[in-house]
Amino acid sequence: MSAANSSYELIEGLKNLHRGPLLLPDVVKLGESAVPALEAILRGPSEAIYHSRCLAADALGAIGGIAIPALTRALRDSITRAPDPVLLEAESVVANRIAEHLGKHCTQEVTEALLEALRTRPYPACARALGRIGDPCAMPLLVECIYDDCARQAALEALRQFGREACTALATALAKPLLINGREAPSRIDGRAAAARLLGELEDENPLPEAKIALRAALNDRQRTVRLEAALSLARRAGSVSHETVGVLAMALDEPDWARADAIMQALARLGSAAEEILITLAAALPFDPGGRRRRMRAAALAGQLGTPSAVACLEVLWNDTDRRLRLTAVNALRRIADVRASSLAPYLRDEEAIIRRCAAVALRDRGALAFADATILLGDSDPLVRRVAFGALLYGGATAQAHLKQVLCTFGSPLRGLVPRTRLWWYALECLMALRLTAAHSRARRLHRP
């Protein structure tokens, strides 16, 4: 078999689904002699199974040299085709694969082909390639790509490469919504929100007055998503955050998506005292819908992170709120404050929810502030974990704890009401008193036998 026939069969082997990827290194070794045959495969008819065309593009990209004009011609050929929707998707895969390889070669012909492709369709690989090449002529096209859900991330990566130069185009995109019949398409909203996010990243790396002006103007945008992204971007520089920025972030605490809400909470936590007033107001406000309840709980959690006297005062009064989840959030927020007073946590010991009583008891015990009178009453609690915390606190109470336990035993579980609670309190008080006396006896015995 001649060398030409062997090379031809090797290249044709790329069309085999199984053997094609395995033959790719051998095809690349053929060098420039394989370029015409590879270009013929690459510019072959559009098919739903496109693996052979992608392998041909990979081979041409690896060969380089005279293979680059072949790739350029193949890209121009691909973008001029108008097949049915199924084949169009396959053709897009091929065009993106070609663009990946062309992005490594900064020539005028390659740049023009990529620009032409991006004018035709928002190919993600073309966007990345143009960002790598860094031609300023690509910026308007890249900004248009942020309105496409598939190409948005690639376009943002490309625009980030331009840095300050992309600021004007992004600011313009952020400020100009496209309304159709009075409404803006979701992809346009997401695109403008992405522009606000990227402007914040660029401004964070290098102060850009134009970016800050655009972001501040976006705080009054009609779309909540755009307002939120602008506020998050401005909140990165805590020293220059306006009250309006804090308001947008605080009102967005009702975000149903947990990951998004966590980002908002982190931004507000970084602002510290700048966000204190509005967070306390939100935590105390009465909710009218599920979103309002979420906002209250998250505001209460953030108030706990602030730990200021006014924030503690706000959390103290939530012990009798009707929302049990808010009460749990409040007691957990108080637990995180190192210097919180025992009087701030004590009201939660009487909560109707066992988990809340448990959290308050543990917080007081860990601070050594669980009063013996309260611990004695908690021995009659219906929750075994609450009783265990109280029992452990009383074991180190000595004579003072014994006095409280004796009083409970003499009054048969008073001040609790009901036969079952009083009996439970009497029983565990007796058990705790016996444990205390046994511990005291062991201590005396050790002292007596000490040499």
Buried (B, 14 or more C-beta within 10 A) or exposed (E): EEEEEEBEEBBBBBBBEEEBBEBBEBBBEBEEEBBEBBBEBBBBEBBEEBBBBBBBBBBBBBBBEEBBBBBBBBBBBBBEEEBEEEBEEBBBBBBBBBBBBBBEBEEEBBBBBBBBBBEBBBBBBBBBBBBBBEBEEBBBBBBBBBBBEEBBBBBBBBBBBBEEEBBBBBBEBBBEBEEEEEEBEEBBBBBBBBBBBBBBBBBEEEEBEBBBEBBBEBBEBEBBBBBBBBBBBBBBBBEEBEEBBBBBBBBBBBBEEEEBBEBBBEBBBBBEEBBBEBBBEBBBEEBEEEBBBBBBBBBBBBBBBBBBEEBBEBBBEBBEBEBEBBBBBBBBBBBEBEEBEBEBBBBBBBBEBBBBBBBBBBBBBEBEBBBBBBBBBBBBBEBEBBBBBBBBBBBEBEEEBBEBBEEBBEEEBEEBEEEEBBBBBBBBBBBBBEBBEEEEEEEEEEEEEEE
